[in-house]
Amino acid sequence: MRIAYLECFSGISGDMFLGALIDAGVSSELLQNTVAALGLGAKLEISRVVRSGISATKVDVWVDGEKDLPREEYWAKESHKEHDHAHEHPHAEHAPGHKHSHHGQSEAATTIAHGHQPPHRGLAEIRGIISRAEIRDSAKATAIAIFEALGGAEAKIHNVPVETIHFHEVGAVDAIVDIVCAAVGASALGVDEIVGSPLNVGGGSVHCAHGTFPVPAPATVELLKEAPVYSSGLEAELVTPTGAAIVRTLVRRFAAFPQMKIEQSAYGAGSRDFPGHPNVVRLVLGEAASTLASQTSSETISVLEANLDDLNPQVFGYVMDRLLEEGALDVFGMPVQMKKNRPGMVLTVLSKPEDASKLTRLIFSETTTLGVRGRDEVRQTLARRWENVRTEWGDVRIKIASMNGTVTNYAPEYEDCRRIATEHHVPLKTVMQAAARAYRGGEKP
């Protein structure tokens, strides 16, 4: 199985990831053609730079003759423009604060004159731009999934529906270019799985559309839930929201350096050059060791069990739902004949080891059991990834399992199908069959 290890010891941004992809052999012409297909008047500038002694590929996005800037530099520039404009036009209205509107925008961002702000595109408009582009359907689905991850994070932070979110930085042309090229380039990389390292998020504070926030920014924190992160103490934003969304969508699992036969390493450079700190992301490609453990993922899980012979069956169903809500990996029951010939159930819960204590307390509080058995086991899991397919009622995620690069199983996501069936009054089995047909009829890895 061919894998890529994404090492984020200096964080990650969209342009850093593109640089690593090109350095790893992804055709620069492919990405240039992808940018042209978007029809946004952008182009890529690709160069070689050195960051603390490491030679790396740098990708810059140019739009209307201007180069994209790191976020804090961009907003410093915009603040300077706004200040100059206020002196030239002393009666112009500028919102002094960053009060949120119902669209999740800051009022300050919407009142700056002369078009100095980037376009505040909504998710529907961005989906349309990507859908119309002449790129592979699988790459379109990945790019849209990255934007939906960003939108979901922003919506949660602002407490508004995701479709009402109007993006600030991530609605700008350079962010659309970064995300779509990341999706196209990752597909062209030709690996079965991207494994991620812990992410160095940096420190200090960053100025963005809504004001000054501590690093990592709120959207970045939301996107990196369940990902391993740390700070080396460097006072800079090392993981951008765009970079975090790319990692969340493309990286299947996080681990220490995996067992592999290294074929090549590649480096993508960030815009800033920190003294004594190589501001690059590294992509290492190679073949995983040809054993079952490398063809599959190995992990330790906790198994919790409890015998129940006096619990109301209605409560049993409720307990299963609660356990899953609290993070159980799987929950199931098995009918058994217990002492005194009483029928009963064995409740079994699979969980991450760190969640075992919490779930044990929940079993004690919600059931009638007097004891919970626990043990740790090692399980092997197939490499899994998600792809979006389009049905006549909407998008459905497909879970795809593979071993040694070969697809072994695929299945439509039940919750997506159930939602569509409910909203459109279509039989659930019809939606599931349509999603499976859409996957079979599309491009297969």
ABEGO torsion letter per residue (X at the ends): XBBBBBBBAAEBBAAAAAAAAAAAGBBAAAAAAAAAAAGAGBBBBBBBBBBGGBBBBBBBBBBGGBBBBBAAAAAAAAAAAAAAAAAABAABBBBABBBBBAAGBBAAAAABBGGABBBBBBAAAAAAAAAABBBBAAAAAAAAAAAAAAAAAAAAAAGBBAAABBBBAAABAAAAAAAAAAAAAAAAAGBABBBBBBBBAEBEBBBBAAEBBBOBBAAAAAAABGBBBBBAGBBBBABBAAAAAAAAAABABBBBBBBBBBABBBBBBBABBBBGBBBBBBBBBEBBBBBAAAABBBBBBBBBBBBBAABBAAAAAAAAAAAAAAGBABBBBBBBBBBGGBBBBBBBBBBBAAAAAAAAAAAAAABABABBBBBBBBBBBBBBBBBBBBBAAEBBBBBBBBBGGBBABBBBBAAAAAAAAAAAGBBAAAAAAAAAAAAAABBBX
